[in-house]
Amino acid sequence: MGRPSHPAWQYFIRGEKRNRFHYNAYCKFCNENGEEPVAVRGVSGNMIRHLQKCIYCPPEVVTQLKLLCAQKDAASFNKRHQSQTRNMDVFLQEASHSPAPKKKSRRLGDQRDANVLPLRNTIRGPAIDAAKTSTAQDSTGVEDFMPLQLPLLSSEMNGGLTTTLSSSQPLTYEGNFERMVSATLSTGLPWDWMWTEASARVFGDQNSKIEPPSAELLSTLRVAAHEKQIMKMKDEQVGVTLAVNWWASNYPRSNFVLLSLVNALREAITWEVIDMGIGDSTPESLAEKIKDNLADLRRKGIHVINIVAETTLTYAASRVAVNSSEWTNLAIPVLPCFSHLLQMLLGAVLTGTDKSKETVGEVVDLVRMFSNHRVNKVFRRECGDPDAALHAPLQCEWYSFIEAVDSVRQYEDMIKIIASKVFRASSNARDLAGRIANPRKDSAGNTVDELAECGLSPAVIRTIQNAEFWENVEALSELMYPIKEAQKMLSSAFASSFSLSDIFYQFGRMHQQYGIIVSDWEDTTGAGRSVGHVRFLLRKINAMWKLYDQPLMVLGYTFNYNLQLQFLARHQASLKWLSIGKYAKQYFRGWFCAASSTRNPSRLLVLSDEAAAQFMEDILAFKERKYPFDSESMCDFDNPKYFYMLVSDSHPLMHMFGSRLFSFVTSTPPLGDVLPRKCFIPSVRSTTCPQQTLLPLLRMNLFAQTALRPSKDLLGFVQSNRPKIDIENMANNEMQFHRSEAMSEGEEVSSAKKQWEGLAKEWKTHWEKEIDTSNLRALDSFTQDLTLDQIFKDALPSRLPHDRADAVVDV
């Protein structure tokens, strides 16, 4: 019978066979509208992506297909992980020293736990299974597709908590405690979630019957899970990345360094937390600790292939560590965190001039005012969109500032209309004070009384009516767009494959984008358009680019067959194939031809120099596009790593080299969702986690936050079916428009201009200190033969898919 066809096939015509596994698919919408249909590989992911771009395809079709895929992934994950849930229950019972129940009671307990946690299990599974099987089969789609019915999934999500709370069987203290710990571990919640004010409102008396877990219990609970995670990293075929994060803590008042292990799928586990004390640390002192941990990892058989460091201190210390005599022959690359570089560049945009800082403060004040539930109600009526809202910037997420400015620019016309209506309504209300309420409604359905009750402050109304403010917002949006594009590439569905080649490309594109802005702004005058500021940003991009090893970056770009080599200025000596071959041979010998097994901690056999000579034959075959390096063979693999993994039989040396080159992790794990209250600026003292619980907390939360990545479509579906909570009773009659429902009020930045001014001062101090590396000898730049403007001869196009979700809606 074969596998059932994916629902996406109903919108495509099955064409000729593309290879042994797939057919060509031709879009029916393009065909019916007279367009010459393009051959698409007949897998669900490729077909859905084509429908997203197709101008003739109704948006509802794409939404329906994404929803069906999410349902299928959710059902598959629940089915595969039932046994895993039972194993966790056994572990929890042993850890709490409770006697083992009888088999019948155990089954009933499993059923109750399955009802308690279906939401989290449904959300967080698909990304892992898709990533793990992607080396053997296509990871872009699910072919064996039989969709669930919507009511089944919805009732399963909405009914779990209600069923548990309404159970007539009384729960003992041990039962309550066991379920609380199970929920904490399974869902990645903060360890103290049960004792928050919001949980007390939901659980009532049950909340007071459970005591917070002790540090000893937390340490006991994480031992088995952490050992399993270590074994996972030890079994990585290519190796893992050592990530080095640094942040300042408010309580205890100290500076901490987190060493974590990250595999090519961006799954991260905590290895060690280092307390650096309150004073200024030197790269040399931290380097000694990094070397000790590298030695421990080698003894445990864990192969570190590169280091990615968040801050200048950790980057310099890592460079000192790998350049020491005992590690220098292993050629372990040290990379700066690309996400942190983007964060610092955004800080230079928003706080680099007084005008930009003032404009962001006005945006923050405007967003805060429009977050009022009365104003937002009017706002949504005017927009005709029940979900319309301005984005509030958050302390834990730097990208939220881009969203805040862009949302204000997007809804400029609506904001002006509402401000005008509110101003007139307020004037009329003062003139008609004491008279009968006016029930008449305007074209959007707002009454005069509703508009008058919005209460926009005079300062906000003046800001909205100021034409110079909107010019400044537009200028800021232009300056942020290159950073926005790079971050979208980093956080897209293919973020797990964001490699050195992608960084190389985005640096070149950002440099060209800011160069174009300089040319445009020199010809036009306007408020907020400072050409000197843009030139300053160009210099900072060049300074960040110098932190990377140029030969390694050139290799990454060259061997990513998805990128076009004709963009490179091939007349430059360092970009010619002769130089590329020299770079490749140098790194191949450093990675795989170490002097002895003690200096090569990988599980691979040490290769001789003859192997390096044979490897050059593979380089020549790649250059000449001989099989399997021809375009027809490689085009079926979006991620180059998977292609190089599959040529292990025919070209084992290229397999080793390419797999390692595209397994480097280029950003440290984000800790904003792992450590409560952590600010995105590492130097801001924001975390308040007790030191004795810090390591257990990181070991429990970091892996849960990185290994289980829910898809955006499934999250949207879950949130739309989540039971409605009486927000007014839980937030003092004010609706909150936060990005995360579990967030405390202290994590939102946009409550007042003064808060932004304080954060802006900290942000500017941080990026100025981080970018100024002149006093650090450990950061002597690599030998840079070429600058960014010399590397690319042609304009680089955007690589973002033109998705409808990214389009600006005209309102």
N, C-alpha and C positions, 0 to 999 in steps of 0.2 A: 504493500500500500504506500510506503514511503511516508515522509513527514508531511503534516498538513501545511498548506500554503499560508504564508503570513498575510494578514489583512491588507497590507500595503500593496499586494499584487493586484487588487481589484482596480487600482488606479494606474496600472502599467500593462504594457503589452510584452509578453514573453518573447524574446528574440532568440538569436542563435546562441550556442554554447560559448561562454567566454573562456572557460578553462575546465578542468575536470570536475570542479565543484559548483560553479555558478553559471547562470545565464545572463545575457545582456537584457536589460529592462528599458522600455521606452515609454515615456510619460504620455498618458492618454490626453491630459489637458493640453500639452504642447501640440500634440498631433491634431486634436480637434479644432485648434485655433490657427491652423495653417503654419505653425512653426515646425522647423525640421527637428524632430526629437533627438536628443543626445543620448548615446548609449551609456546607461548607468549600470554598475555592477549590481546584480540582483540579490542583494542582501538588505535586510530591513533598514539598517542604519543609513546606508547610502541612498536608498529610495526615499526615506523620510527627509533627509537633508535636501534632496532635490526638490521635494514638494515645498519645503520651506522657502526655497529661492524662486520657485516657479510663480510668475506673476498671475497665472491663470488659475492656480489652485486656490479654492476657498480656504480661509484660515481655519474654519471648523474642521476640515479634514485632517489637518496636521494636529490640531489639539486632540481630536478623538484618537488618532493613532498613538500619540504619546501617552495618553491616559491608559489605553489598552496595554501598551508595553509595560507601563508602570505596574498595572494590576498583575500581569503575568510574572514580572520579576518578584513582586511581593509574595505571591502564592508559592513560587519556587523556593524562595528563601525560607519561608515558614516551614515548608515540607522538609527541607534539607537539614534544618537546625533544631528539630524537635529533640533529637537525641542529645544534642549539645546542651540544651536547657536542663535535661534530666541530670547530666553529669555535674552541672553547676550546683544543682540542689544537693547532691550527695556531698560535694565539697563544703558547702555552707553548713550542712548539718554536722560534719566532722569538726569544722572550725569552731562552732559554737558549743561543742561537747554535749550535744543533745543526743539521746538514744535514738537508734534507727527505728522508724515506724514499720508497721507491718506492710506487706505488699499491697493489700487493698487500700489502706490509708495513703500509701505512697502514690498510688495511681490517682486517687482523688486530689491529693496535693498538687500533683503535676498538672491536673486539669485546671485547678484554681489558678496556679501560676501562669498557665497559658492564657487564661482569661485576663489576668492582670496586665500582662506585658505584650499583647499582640501589636500595639501601636508601634513600639520601638523596633520589634523584630521585623515588622512590615516595612518600616522606613529604611532601615540601614543595611540591607543586604546586597542589593544587586551589584553595586560597584565592585565588591570583592570578587564575587564569583565570575563576573565578566572579565575582570583583570587577570584572574588566575588561569582561566582557560583560553586567554587570547593568544598564547603562544602556539596552541595546537589548532585553533580554528578561528574564524573571523569573529572579532570582538565587537563589531559594530551593530550586530543585530541578533535577534533570537528567532530561530527558524521554527522550532517545534512549539508552535504558538496555539494555545487554546485559552482565550480570555475568560476571566471570571465575570460573574454578574456583579454590577455595581452595588446592589443592596447588600450582598453578602459581605463584601469588603467593608462597606460603610458601617454596617451593624456590628461587625467584629471590632472595629476601631472604637465606635462610640459606646459600646456596651460594656467594655471591660471594667472600668472603674465603678460604674453603677452596680454591676453584678456583685462585685466584691464588697462594696459598702452596704448593700442591702441584704447580705447573707444573714440568715437566721442563726447560723452556728457561731457561737462566741469564739473569739480568738484569744489564745493565751499570750502571755508576754513573750514566750519563746517563739510562738508563731508570728506575732507581729514583728519581732526583731529580725527573724529569718527573712521575712518578705521584704522588710525595709532594706536589708543588706543586699538581697537578690536584685531588687529594683535599682539600687545604687550602682552595683557592678554591671548589670546588664545594659543599663541605659546611659552610663557615663555621666550621671548627675554629680554635682558637688557633694562632698561627704556630709555636709551639714544641711542638705536641702530639706530634710524632714522637720527641721526646727526653725524654719523661716516663718514669717508672719503669714505669707500666702498659703503655705502648707497647713498652718494651724486653722485657717478659715475653711479649708477643704476637708480636713480629716477630723476636726472637732476634738472630741475627747480622746480619740485614738492617738493623737499627737502627744498628749501628756503621759501616755503609758510607756513610752520608749525613751531610754536614755541615750545620749550621744555615744558613739563607739569610742573606745579608748585607742590610744596610739598603738598599744600592743596588739589589739584585735585587728586594726587596720594593717599592721605589719604582717600578721599571720595570714590574713585573707589574701594578700597580694603575692605571697611567696610562690604558690603553685602556678598562678596565672603568669607571673613574671618569668619563671623558669621555662614555661612553654613558649613565651615570646622570644626568649633568648635562643631556644632551639630553632625557632622559625628563622631568625637572622643567621644562625650558624649554617643552616641548610641552603642559604641563598647561593645559587650556582656561580654567579658572577662576583658577588661581594656586596658590601653595604657601604653607606656613607656615614661618616661621623659628623653630626650636626652640633654646633656650639652656639648656644643662646646665652645672652647676658641680660640681666635686668636688676634694677634697684628696688628693694623692698622697703615698705614703710614700717611694717612690724613682722618680724624683728627688723630693726634698722640695720640693714646690711646689704651687700651686693652678692648676687648668686650667679653661678654659671651652670647651665644644664648641658650635659653631654648626652646625646641621644643617638640611636642607630636608626637609619632610615634606609629602606630597600627601594628598588626601582619603581615600585608601585606607590611610593610615598607613605607607606605604613611605618610609623615611628614608635619606638619603645624607649623608655627612660633607661639610661645606663648609670649615670652618676650625677649627683648635685654637689657642686663645690661652693663652699662659703668663702668668699673672697674678703670679707670684712668690710668695714665702713670706709676705710681710706682708699686712696688712689692705688690701683694695682699696676704693676709693670708687665709688659708682654713676656719678659723672661720668667717671672714667677709663675704665671699661668702656663707657660710653655712646659715647665717641668711637670706640672700636674697632667697636662695633655699627653706628654711622653709616657708617664707612668700608666695612664689608662690605655694607651695604644699597646703597651707591652702586655697588660692584662688581657686585652682583647685577643692578641696574638696567641697567648697561652691557652685561651679557651677555644682557639680554632676559628675565630671570627675574622674574616678577611675585610679590611677597610681599604676601599679603592680610592676614596677622596674625602676631603674635609670641606664642609661649607660652614662659614662663620658669619654671624649676624652683624656684629659691631666692629669698629676699627680695632679695639683692644683684642677681641677674640681672633680676628683675622691675622693681626700681627703675631700673636702668640702661636697660632697654628703654623704660620710660616716659619717661625723660629724652631718649632718642634720638628717639622718635617725636614728642615735643612740641617739638623744636627747630624753628627757623624753616624749614629746608629740607624737613621731612617733615610738619609739622603739618596741612597742607591735605589730605593723603591719607587721613586718618582711618584709620590702621592700628591696630586694636585690640590691646591687650596683655593677655594672659590669664595668670593663675597656673596652674601645673600642677595639675590636679585630683587626680591620683594622689598627688602629693607632699603635698597638703593632707590627704588621707585618711591618709597615713603619719604625718603629724604629729599628727593627731587620735588615731590609735591609740597613739602614744607618750604622749599626755596621759592616755589611759585606763590604760595599763599601768605608767607610771612617775609618774603624778600624785600618788599617795599612797604612803606606806611600806607600807601593807597590800597594795595591788595589786602593788607591786614584789616584796614577799616571796612573795606567792602565785604569781606567775609563776616565781620562782626555784624554788619547790617543784615546780611543774609540769615545769620543765626537768629537774630532778633525777630526777623520776619517769619521764619519757619516756626519759631516758638509761639508766636502769636497765632499763626494759622493752625497750630496743633490744638488750640482750644476747641472743644467739641461743638460749640455753637458756630464758630467760624468755619470749621471743617464741614459741618452740615450744609451750610450755605454754599461753600466751595464745591462740594460734590454735586449739588443741584445745578450750579452754573455750568459745570463741566459735563453734566449728563453721564457721569461715571460714578457708580456707588463705591468704587475702590480708590478714587483719586485722592492723593495726599502728597504733601511736600515731605521729602526725606529729611529726617533729623540726623545731624552728625553725632557720632557716638565716640566715646572715649576709647573703646576697645577696638575700633576699626577705622583705619585711616582712609580707606576708600569711601567711607560714608560722607566725607567732606566733598568729594567729587559729585556724588549723587545729590547732595543737598544743593549745591550751586546749579547743577544741571536741571534739577526739578524746578527751581525758581525760574530759570530761564525758559524752560519748556512751557510753564503755565503763566508766562508774563501777561498775556492778554486777559486771562481770567482774573489774575490778581488785581490788575488795574480796574477792571469792571467792578469787582467786589468792593474795592476801596472807594470807588466813586459812589456806588449805591449805599454803602454804609455811611459815608459822609453826609449824603442827602437825607437818608433816613434819620440819622441822629439829629440833624438840624430841624427836620419836621417834627420829630418827637419832642424837642424842647419847645417848639412853637405851640404844639397841641397838648402840652402837659395837662393832665387831669381830665381829658376828654375820653370818649369811648374808643376802645382799641379799633384799629383799622384792619379789617379782615381781607382787604384786597391783596392779591398776589401779583407779582411781576411775571414775566414770560418764563422764568425758570422755576416758579412756584414758591418764591420767598415772599413772606409778608413784610410790611414795613416794620412791624414790631420785632420780627426775627432779625432783620438787618440792623435795627437800632441796638439790639441786645448783644451784637457781636463784640462791641467794645474794643475796636481797634484803637490803639493808642495814637495820639497825635504824631509822635515821632515816627511810628511805622507808616502812617498815612503820608507824611512828608517824604519818607524814603521812597515809597511807591510812586509818588507823583514827581520824583526827581529824575529827569531824563539822564543825567550824568551817572546815576546809580546803575541804570540798565546798560549803559555803555561799558561801565566797569565790569558788570557781570558777564557781558559778552566777551570782553577781553580776557577775563579769568578763564572762562570756558574754553576759549581758543588755546590758552597756554596749558590747560589741563588735559586737552584731548590726546596728545601723544602718550602721556602717562596712563590715561584711561584705556587707550588701545592696548598698550603693553600689558596692563594688569588683566584685561579681558582675555588676552591670549594666555596669560599665566594661569588664570582661574577657570578656563574653559573646560569642556568635557575631556580634552586631551592634555590636561595639566600634568598627568602622570608621565607624559612623554616630553615635557618642556625641557629641552636639552641645551647644550652649549650652542648648537647651531641656531636655535631660536633666540637666545640672548644676543648672539652675533648679529642676526638679522634685525632685531628690534633696536639695538643700539644704532645701527646704521640708519634705520628708518626714523628714529627719534631725532637724530642729528639732522637729517634732511628736512623733517617737518619744522623744526625750530629755525632752520635756515630759510625756509619759505616764509615763515612768520616775520622774520627780520626784514626780508625784501618787501613784503606787503605793508608792514607798519612804517617802513621808511617812506613809502609813497602816500600814506594816509595819516592824518592826524586825528586824534580823538582822546577822550578821557580814558585813563587807565592803560594807554598803549605806550609803554616805555620800551624803546628799542634797546636801551642799555640793559634793562632787566633780562630781555631775551638773550642778548649776547652773554650775559652772566650765566644763564642756564646752559648755553652751549659749552662754555668753559667747564662747567661742573660735569656735564655729560662726558667730555673728554677726560676729565680727571677720574671719573668712575671707570671708564673704559680701560685706563692704564692699570687697574687692579687685576686685570685678567691676563693670562699667558697667551699672547697672540698666536704663536704656532699651534697651541692646542685648540684655540677657537677656530683657526683656519681649517684644521683637520675635521672638527665637528661640522662645519659648514660644507666642506667638500664631500664628505661621506654621507650627508643627508641628501639622498637623491630626490627628495620632494622639493628642494630649493634649486633655483636656476643658477647655474654657474656663470651664465653670460652676464649676470649683474656685476661680477667681480672685474676689477681692472687687471686683466691678465698680463698686461704689459709690465706690471710691477714684479720685480724679481722674487719677492717673498710669496707671491701668489701663483707662481708658475709650478708646473708639475715636478720639476727638478727639486724645488724647495719643499714641496708637499711630501715627496718621497723621502727626503732627508728627515723631515719632522716625524713622519710615521715610523721610520726605522728607529729613530731615537727613542720614541715613547714605547715602541714594541719591546726594545731591548730592556728598558727600565722596568716595564711591567712584567715581562715574562722570562727574561734571561738573566735574573739576578745571580750573584756569584755562588750562593749556596741556599739550601732550603731554609736555613735559619734566617736568612735575609729576605726570603720570599715566603710570607706566611700564608699564601694561598694554597688551596688543595690541589692546584695544578702542578704537574711535573715541571721542573726547571728545564727550560729549553736552551739549546746551544746557539752560538752565533750563526750556525748554518741555517737554523730555522728562520732567523731574521732575513737571511738572503732569500730563502724560499718565499717569505712573506712579501718581498718586493715583486715577485711574479704575480701575486694576487692584486697588488696595487696596479700593476700594468694591465691586468685583465679588467679591473674596474675602470681604469682610464679609457680603455678601448671598448668598453661596454660589451664584453664577451659574456656569454652565458655562464653563470646565472645573474650576471650584473647588467643584463640588457633591460631596457625600459619595460618590455612586456612582462618580464618575470618580477620586477620590483614594484610595479604599479599597484599590485594587489595588496600591498602592505603600507598602511598609513603611518605606522610607527616603524622607523628603521630598525629599532632594536629587535623586533620580531623577525624581520627578514634575516638579520645577521645571526640570530639564534638558530634559524632553520637551514643554514648552509654549513652546519657543522660537519656533515659527512663529506661534501665535495670540496670545501675550502675551510678546514679547521682553524687555520691561522687567522684568516679574515674573520671567522666566527668569533674567536677569542677577542680580537682587537675591536671589532665593531660592537659586540655585546657590551664590552666594558666602556667604550667611548660614549654610548648612549644610555648607560645606566647611572651616570653621575647625577646626583641630586643637586639642584641649583639654588634652592631656597631652604632655609631652616623651617621646621614646623612652627606654625603660628600658635602662640600660647594664649591668645585672647579668650578662647573658649575653654582652655584647660585650667588656667589660674583665675579664680574669681577676682573681679575688679582690676585686672591688669590693663594698664594703658598701653596703646600701641607705640608710645615713645619709651624705649627701654630705660632711659635715665629718670623718668618721672616715678617717684616713689608712690606706688599705688596698691600693691598687694599686701594683704594682712594675714597670710597663712602662718600659723605657728610652725616653728622650725621642725619640731618632732613629727609633724604630720605632712610636711612638704614633700619628702621623697615618696612616701606611700601614695599621696594624692596624685603626684605626677605619674607614678607607675600605673595607677588605675585609670587615670583619665586620658593620658596622651595617646595610648594605643587605641582606646575607644573612639577618640575624636578623629584620628587619622586613618584607621583601618576601615572604618565603616562610613562610607561617604554616600548619603542618600542623594538620589537624583532630584533635580529641581522640580521636575514634573510631578514626581511622587509626593514631594513635600507640599507642593501647592494643592494637590488633591487631598492630602491628609488634613491640611489646615482648613480647607473649605468644608470638610465634613466634621471638624472638631466641634464638640458641644459648646454652645454659646454660654459664656459666663456673665453674670451680672456685673459688668465692668464698673458701673456707677457706684455700686456698693463697696467695691474693692479699691477704688482709687479716688475716694472723696469727691464723687460727682464730676470727675474730669477724666475723659478718655485719653489714653496714652497711645501714641503712635510710635512705638519703639520697634526696632528691627527684631528684637528677641523678647518674647513674652516673659521669660524668666529673669529679665534684667531688673536690677534695682535702680531706683531713681538716681543714685549717685553716679551711675555709669553714663548717663546722658549728659552731653556737653552743652546742648543748646538751650539751657534754661535761662541764660542771661549773657549779655555782652561781656561782662566782667570775667565770667568763666572762660570765654573764648580768649580774652586778652591774656589771662594767666597761662592758658595752654599754649597760645601762640608764642609767648616769651620762652617757655620751656622748649617748644618745638624748634624755634630758631637757634637757641643755644645748642641744642643737640646736633642739628645738621651742620652748623658751622664748625663745631668741634670734630665731628666725624669726617667731614670732607677735608679738613686741614690736616694733612699727614706729613707735613714738612719736618716735624720734630721726631718722627719715628724712623729710626734707622732700619728697623725690620721691614719697613714698607718701601724699600727702594724699588722703584718701578721695574717691571720686566723690560727687557730690551725691546722697544717698540719701533719697528722699522717704518710703520705706516700709521697715519692718523685716520680717523673715520672718513673724512672727506676724500682721502686718497684710495680707500679700499673699494668703494662702489663707484662705478662709472655711470650707471643709469639710475633713474628714480626707482625706488623700491615701492611696489604697490602694497596696500593693506592685505593682510592674510586673514582678517576676520570674516567669518561667514556673514553674509548680509541677511540676517534673520529678522523676521518681522518683530520679534520681541525687542530688538535693539533699535528699531526705528523710532524717531521722534513723532509723537502723535500731534497732529494739528488740532488744537482745541479752540 
